[in-house]
Amino acid sequence: MSAKVKADDIFGLEEADSDNSGYDSEEQQTSKKASTKKVTKTIKKKNTAVFGLDQAGMSDDEDDYSSQDEEEDDEEGTTITASKDSRFQLPGERGADEEDDASKRVRGAKKTKKVKPLTPEELEKFQAARDKTGIVYLSKIPPFMKPVKLRHLLGAFGELGRVYLAPEDPKVAARRKKYGGNKKQNFTEGWVEFKDKSIAKQVAKSLNATIIGGSKKSFYHDDMWNIKYLPKFKWDHLTERIAYENASRAQRLQAEINQAKRENKTIMTNIEKAKMIKNMEEKKAAKRQASDMDSTTTATSKETSSEPKIRRTFKQRRLGESNSSENTASAAPKPVSGKIKSVLGNVFGR
């Protein structure tokens, strides 16, 4: 048998009323229209408040559209209520106090709590409680004991105030972790504040040089207490001491940094001077070498350019010979006359 299946059953659609025939009535249409206008109006106000848009900066189309919406709303008798949230209100709509607070606020800034000054009675109570406190000093903290565990152990003897444990040197911890040691944080010494100084004295006197004890499964069962009571010592002294040590450490670090900077500066200046002197010497050597090369080249050029020296030998003529070149080769030597001979004899002693 073929069953008759309706399209509404397939798509999960509900059957429309016979009167409405799938359409809304006029009242429903007007209510929907008013709700959509209200939503668009609130969205516009939110956008203007968020992005800093003014009504004057809106386009003409938007103004016309808004005016038409207002007229239609007036005709239909619907009212549009703006959001009462201050974030989505225009600057002009906010009150003067809200604008001042908004101008004073800075984005990302934390609210500072106003600290009320202490009254004389409260100050006296604070001083009395401070004078009543007592501090004990632990010269040795059991390995890897945390402040919470120390507070739990000493809290059984009396009410505790503040607890401070000094951490070990980071270099020592890094060396221990590097070679496979325990990676937990270790502390070297500590201070514990008791609300009553008499209890602090009794605890320091009774627990000093004794084992911690407790259950045998405890990690600190066999460790010993090293406690000493600090008379006339308050927590302010500890904080001042820690602040002084931090300041002195920072000052020493700054002095070391300045010293390293000065040494680096002197080294760099010496290197620059050495480079400058080396360059000057190289320039002088290059000039000297160039001058030597010029002198050698000029000497060699003179030697190569000048003609070879010719040494001429002249034949010595005898006295009384004629200067004519014609009779030099053929004519025989003539004897010296008597006068000349006598003169020569007188001169040379002949």
GIQUI-V956195 format. One record per helix or strand of 2 or more residues. SS is the DSSP state (2 for helix, 1 for strand). FROM is the first residue (numbers start at 0). LEN is the number of residues. If there is no record, write none. Layout:
# GIQUI-V956195
{{SS;FROM;LEN} {SS;FROM;LEN}}
This chain:
# GIQUI-V956195
{{2;6;5} {2;25;26} {2;59;17} {2;85;3} {2;95;9} {2;119;13} {1;133;5} {2;146;8} {1;159;8} {2;169;9} {1;186;8} {2;196;11} {1;226;4} {2;234;71} {2;326;4} {2;337;11}}
